[in-house]
Amino acid sequence: MIRRNGTVRGLTALGALLLTGTALASCSSGGSSTAVLLVGTYNGKAGQYTSIQSAVNVAQPGDYILVAPGDYHEDDDAHVTKASLLSTGDHGGVVVHTSDLTIRGMNRDTVIVDGTKAGAPTPCSPDPQYQNFGPIVSGKAQGRNGIVVWKADNVRIENLTACNFLGGAGDSGNEVWWNGGDGSGKIGLTGYTGSYLTGTSSFYSDETSAAEYGIFSSNSQGPGSWNQIYGSNMNDSGMYVGACHQVCDVTIDHAWMENNALGYSGTNSGGAVVIENSQFDNNEDGVDTNTQIAGDPPPPQNGDCPSGATSSITNTHSCWVFIHNNVHDNNNGNVPEAGDAAAGPIGTGMTLSGGRNDTILDNTFSNNGAWGVLFVPYPDSGTPSLNQKCAHFGGFQTSGLGCVFEPEGDALKGNTFVNDGYYANPSNSDFGQIVLHAGLPSNCFTDNTAPGGSAPANLEQLQPVCGVTTTTTNGDSTLLGQVECDARLLPCPPDSKYPPQTGVRLAPLPSGLPTMSNPCAGVPSNAWCPSSGSSASSLGTLKGARSGGRRPGGVANGALSYVRSEASTARVVPIT
């Protein structure tokens, strides 16, 4: 598996979310064709099923699967032993092939889909003897996935935790995954929803078995919605959206990503992607979106609105929007890291690598020691996927670098930078840009509060307008050398100072992650929800809820505040 570091669009981001909600309501009206399948025991009432997979196997489109608190060691993948099958991603503890299902836990903290072996004394045990590394094929452990939605449309997964599904030689290591056909270059899934989801791992031995992605979609077309999601301890990214051409059409709201190589990653994900009101902290690199030719085809990562439309958020042709987020303290070199993600520059809030027509608007970037935001090329020397040709996708075949994709037509507008670049190496600053080729649509920089300046200097004066055809390159040698040093690609210039990498440390789960206040909302009446069907919202309340605008001190309204407990453990009600 090669990895990824990875409005009016037919539908606006908001419209997509509303449509998803409408579809949910229409299939939840309590009609005779909608069944509610109950897994486990809730409030002393036993459901029909003791495993999630057994309910999934009999569910029909439109059905609900409610899951009681418990530690579920699901093992649908136990029968998969062929490497050819394990390389596709169509395997996991729970595998969903039926469209239009809702799988909903009754409590986010205590409904746990657990990748460890049955019999582990605690949920998500870090003890090596209880880890399940998947089947051994040709002498190699293949790894596991947690919940996989395989080419099934409009599947909603809500209000649960998935943990300790580990990587290996197969297409694995993913906690919750909407998979439309990984690596195929085709869209194989339309519509998906994830809310109140946690994807994490408590175990690390080495990168060959480290967990890779927390909340994940690939080769999937919207409308999509992720709300109130959390991801940590992944060696690629806490959440990932990739390989979705120009039809990604997803809104990500109230996400929290920490202690990953990359908080967010998105390879070749285009059209409408809106990431808002979210927090990225204590990652190596907070947010990374990129174009590449050796994974998740086809390139590029292009935020241009489909069909020449205009975004109602940006009032431009850019429908990829990063807005109202809090990106801070991404200085952590002691996270799991593997593959391209390992080149994320430590101390960087956001890296836009070879992306096109993306907008970064009204966010706060603070205490990122190297750079707040970087616009840089993505050089890909890997073997092109599906025999793609670099020049066919706007790349530049370059000796020693492979296929180089430049950042072009991107906008950095109205952001607030606070104490970024404090490592104080040459070129460390609030934001920087490297462009190696001329004749491309310019990036633009305007209305940012950036006391730490830019590299090269005065980018706001030099490039205030997006889309102007460039006549010169912008390959600042000092900035280039520092980025390559920080990304561990080339030796560092003398006297460069970046955090040492002293060994992987995993973060414990925080306490106080929101759970659904009413998991029965919208569900037809059943033994656990005898008074369902009310119009009450299933959305929980975030502690320290925000009002619009900016907080004192310039923190964007996307700032999240949770409480961490170093000794936190999930409270689990055993299945009876």
N, C-alpha and C positions, 0 to 999 in steps of 0.2 A: 504494500500500500504506500503510494507516494503521498506525502503530506507536507503540506500546506502550511505553510507556516502555521485559511481559506479560510399639486400632485394630481396629477391626473394621468393615470397610467393605464387607462381602462378602468381602474379603480384607484381612488386615493387610499393612502395608508389607513386613514380613519374609516373610509368606506369599506375597506376590506375587513376591518375589525367588526364593523356593524353588520356586514353581511354574514360573517362567521357567527355572530350572536344570533342573527335572525334564523340561520340554518339550525342552530342549536335549539332555539325555541320551538321551531316547527317540528323537530323530531322528538320533542320532549312534551308533547301536548297530552300525553296520557292515552293516546289511541290504542286500540286493541292490538295493533301490530308491534308496539314497542314493549319489549321485555326488560325487566330489571333483574340482573343476575348478581347474586350476593356471594362474596367470597370471605370466608372466615366467620368469626362470631363477634357481634356488636351489641353492646348493652344486654348481654345474656341471650341474644337471639342468634341461633346458628343459621348461616346461609346454606345455599345448596352446594357450594363448592369450597374446597380447602386449598386450591391453588388458583392463581390468576389465569394461568394457561388453560386450565380445564374449562374455565368460563369462556375464555376467548375462543376456544375450539368450537363451541356450540352457538356462539352469539351470531345474530343476524344484523344486517344493516339497520341502524336506528336504535339499537339496544344500548342500555347502560350496564356497565359492570362496576359495582360499588365494592370497595375493598376495605375490610375492617382492619384496625390496628393489628400489627403482627410483623414478624420477621420472616419474609418469604424467600426461601432459597429455591428460586425457580430454575428449572434445568431442561427446558425444551431442547436446548442445543446438545444434550448429552448423547443423542443418537447421530449427530453429524460428525463423521470421521474422515471424509474425503477432502483433501486439500483443495480440490477444484471448487467444492461447495463453500469451504471455509474462506475462500478468497473473495467471495461476492458480497459478504455482509448480510446475507439472508439467514442469519442464525443468531440466537440469543437466549437468555433465560426465559424471556417472553417474546414470542414472535406473533405479530398481527398481520394477517393477510386479508381481513374483511374490512371493507370501507364503512365509513359513517358509524363508528363506534365511539362511545365515551368510556374511558377507564378512569375512575375517580376514587382516590383514597378518601377515607373519612377523616384523616388527620395527616397533615404533611409530615410532621416529625415522627410519627409512630407507625405509619404504613411504609415499610422498608422493603424494597426489592434488593436483595442482598446477594452479591456475587461470591461470598465466602461459602465454604462447605457447610452442609447441614450438620448440626451438632456444635457449631461454634458457640462459645459460652455467652458472647455478647453480640449485638448487631454490629455489622461493619467492623469485625474484629481485625486489629492490626497484627495479630499473631501469625507468623509465617506458616505454621503448621495447618492453619485453617484456610489458606488461600487456594483458590481453584484456578489453575493456569490453563484450563481447557485441555482438549485431547492432544495426545502426542502423535504427530504425523511426520514420518521421515526424520524422527529423532528431535523434532522441534515442537515445543508447546505452542498451540495455536491461539491461545487467548480466548476471551469471551466478550460478548456484548450483553447489555442489560435488557431493556425493552427496545425492540426493533419493530418499527412499522414498515413493512416491506411492500412497496408499490400499492398501498391501500390509501384511498382518498379520504379526506375529511375525518381523520381520526384525532380525537381529543384525549390528551393524557394530562391528568390534573391531580394536584394535592398529594404528592408522595415523594419519597426519597429513593434514589438508586445509588448504590455504592459498590466499590471494590470489584467492578468488572474490569479485568486487567488485559493489557495488550499482549501480543504474541506474534507469531509468524503469519497468522491469518488476518483478515480484515476485522479488527477487534479492538477492545479497549474503550468502548463507547457506552456511556451510562443510559442515555435515552436518545434514540436515533430514528428520525424519519428518513428512510432510505428509498429514493426513487430509482436506484440502480447505480451504485457507486462506481465511478470510472467509466461509465458507458457513453458519456457525452450526450445523453438524452434525458429528457424530463419523463419520469415514470410515476409521478405522484402529484396530485393537485389538492391543495387545501390541507392545513394542519393547524392545530392549536395545542399549546402547552402552557399551563399556568400552575403556580405554586409548586414548582418542581425544584428539587435539589439533586445535583449530580456531583459526586465527590468520591474520594478514595482515602482510606486510612493507612494503606500499605504501600511501601516503596522498597524495592530491592535493587533494581537497576533499570535502565531505560528499555531493555527488551521486554519487560513485563509491566512497565508503568502504565497506569490508566492514561488515555489519550484525550478524549473529549467528554465534556459533561453533558451539555444539551446541544444537539447536533441535527442539522438537516442537510441533505445533499440531493442533487438532481430532483428537487421538489419545487413545484410552482405554487404560488399563493392562490387565493388569499391565505396568509399565514399570520399567526399571532403568538408571541411569547410574552407572558406577563408574570411578574413576581417569580423570577427564576434565579437560581444561585448555582455557581460552579466553582470548584476549587481543586487544587492539587493535580491538575492535568498537565501532561508533558507536551501537549500542543496548545489547546485552548479550552477555557471554561465553557465557551459557547462558540458555535461555528455555523455559518450559512455559506454554502458554496455550490458551484457547478449548476447554477440555476439560470444561466443565459441572461436574457433581459426581462424575465418574468418572475423574479424572486417574490415581489409583492408581499413583503413581510414587515410587520411592526413589532419591535422589541421594546418593552416598556417595563420599568422598575426591575431591571436585572442588577445583580451584584456578582462581580467576578473578581476573585482574589487568589493569590498564591498559585498562579499558573504561569507557564512560559509566556503565553499570550492570554490576556483576558478575553478578548474577542478576536476571532480570525475569520476571514471571508475571502476565499479564493474564487475568482471568476464569478462573482455574484453581482448581478446587474439589475438595471431598472430600479424599481422602488424598493429601497431598504431604508427603514426609518428606525433609528436607535435613539431612545429618549429616556430622560428621567432615571438614568442608571448610574451605577458606581463601579469604577475600576481601580483597584488599589492593591499594592503589594504583589503585583505581577512583575515579571522581568520587563515586559513591554505591555502597556495597558491595552491598547487596541491596535490591530494590524489588519488592514485589508490589502489585497495584492492581486496582481495578474501574474500567471505563470503558465508555461506551456507543457510542463512535465507533471501535471497533476490536475485533477478535476476539470477536464475539458468541457467546453471549449473556452479559450480566452477571448476577450480580455475581461477584467473587472471594470465594468462600465456603468456608471450611475446615470447615464442619459435616460430621460423618460422615453418609454416606448412610443412609437408612432408620432414623434414630433410634438408630444404633449408638453404642458407646462405644469410644474409643481405648484400646488397651492401653498406650500410652506416657503419655498425659496423664490417663487415667482420667476424662475428660470427653467431651463431645460434639465436641470439636475434634480433627480428624484431620489438619489442616495443621500440621506441626510442624517447627520450626527448632531443632535440638538439637546440642550438642557441636561447635560451629563456632568458628573463630577469625576475627574480623572486625576488621581493624586497618589503620591508616594510609590510609584512604580519603579523601585530601585532594588528589586529582589533577585539576586543571582543564585540563590539557593533553592530554586524550584526545580521540579522535574523538567527536563527539556530534551527534545530529540528532533532529528531531521531538520527541516528548514526553520522550525520554530526556535531552535537553539541559537539561531543567528539574530534573534530579536535583540536590539541594542539595549543593554541594561540601563535603567534610569530614564526611559522614554515614555511619555504619556501616550503618544499615538504615532504610528508609522504608516504612512500611506505609500505603498510600494508598487509603483507602476499602475496605479489606479487612475481612472478617467472620470471626469464629470461628477466628482463627489463634493459635497458641501459639509463643512464643519462650522456650525453656527451656534453661538450663544452658550458655550460650555465654559467650565472652569477647569484649568490645568494647574495643579499646584504641587510643589515639592517633588517634582520629577527631576533628578539630579543632572541628567545629561541634556535632554531637550524636552520641551513640552510637546511639540508636534514636528514631525519630519515628513517632507515630501521627497522621495528618493526613487531611483530606478530599481527595477527588480531584474537582476541578471540570473538566468536559469540555464545552467549547463547540463541539466538532466536530459534523458532521452524523451523527446516529445511524445505525449500521449496520442494514441490513435494516428500516428504518423503525420501529425499536423506540421505545417510549414510555418516557420516564424514570420516571414514577410506577409503571409496571408492574413495575419491578425494584427498587423501594425507594429510588429516587433523589429528589432535591428539585430541581425546575426553578427556577433562581434567576437573576434578572435580572443580566446582566453576567458571570455565571459559567457558565451553561449547566446541565447536569445534574450535581448534586453528590451524590457518594456518600460517606457518613461511615464512619469506622472504628468498628466496633461488635462487642462480644463478644470482643475480642482480649485475650490474656494475655501479660504480661511477667513471668516467674517465674525466680528463682534464677540470674540472670545476674551476671557480674562485669564491672564497668566500671573501666578503668584509664586515667587521663589523657585522658579524652574531654572535649570542650568547651573545649580550651585556647586557642582563638581569643579567648575571653573577651569576646565580644560579649554584650550583654544577652540572657538566655535560653539562651545556649549552655550545655549541661549534659549529663549522662549520658543522660537521656531526656526526651521532651516529648510533649504531647498537645494537639491542636486538634480540637474538636468544635463544629460550628456549630448543631446542632439538638438539641432535647431529645426525650424520649419514646422513646429507643432503648436497647437493651441496653448496659450499661456495659462499658468495657474495665477490666482490673484489673492491678494492679502489686503484686508481693509477693516478699519474700525476696531482693531484688537487693542486691548489694554495690555501692553507687553513691555514692562520696564526692563526686562532682560535682553531686549533687542532681538535681532534676527541674524542668521548667517546664510549668505552674505548680508552685510549691513543694508538697512534701508529698503527691505523688500516691499514695504507698503508704498514707498515712493516710486520704486522701480516698476512694480507690477500691481497697480490698483484695479485693473480690469481683466476679467477672465476672457479667454478665447481669442486673444490677439495672436496672430501668427508670429512666432519668435524668429528673430534673425541671428541671435547669438545663443551659445550654450551657457550653462550656469553650473560649471563643474568645479566649484570652489575647492581647491586642493587641500586646504586645511580642514574644512568640514569633511571632505571625502575620507581623508586619512583618519580622522577621529571616529567617524561612523564605522569604518572597516575595523579599526582597533576595538571599539566597543562591542561590535558584533562577533569578535574573535575570528575574523576572516583573514586579517593580515597583522604582522607585528605592530605594536603600538609605537607611536613617536616617543622620543625621550621625554620623561617627566609626566607622561599621561597618568591620570589617576581615575580609575574606575573601581567599583566594589569588587573585592576578591570573591571567588566562588569557593566556598569552604565545605560544601556538602549539602545534600538535599534535606530540607526540613519541611514537613507537612503541617498545614494549619488545621486545628481542630474545628469542628462545626461551631458556628456562632449560635448563641441562644436568641430566641425572639424572632426567628424567621416567620413572616406572616403565613397563616394557614387560612383556608376558606372558613369564613364565619358561619356559613350554613351550607354544608356539603350536600344537603338534600334539595337545595334550590333548583327548581326546574325539572326534578326527577319525578316520573310517575309514582303514585303512591305504592308503597311496598312495606314489608315487615319492619324495615329500619327507618323508613320515612313515611309514616302513615298519613301525614298531613302535607305531603309534597304538592308541588304544582303552584306554589305561591310565586309571586313576582319578585320576592326579596332577592337582592343581589347576593351572589356567591362570593363576591370579592371581599377579602378581609381588609382590615384597616392597618396601614403601616404605622408603626410606632414613630412618633415625632412627625406626623403628617405635615406636608408643606402647603403653603399657599403659593400663588403664582409669583412670577418675578424673581428677584434675587434676594438671597438672605444677606444679613449684615456681613460685611467682610468680602462681599463679591462672590459668594459661593452660589453656583447656579441652582435653580430649583430642583434639579435632579439629584441633589445630594441625599444619600441614604444614611440612616443612623441605626445601627444595631448594637447589641451588647454581646461581647464575646465571653465565653466561659472556657477557661483553659482545661477544665476538667469535665466539659460537657459531654454527656452521653445521651443517646436517644432513649426516651421512655417507651418501652415496648410492652404491649399487652399480648401474651402468648396466644396462639391459635389453639382453641380447644376442640 
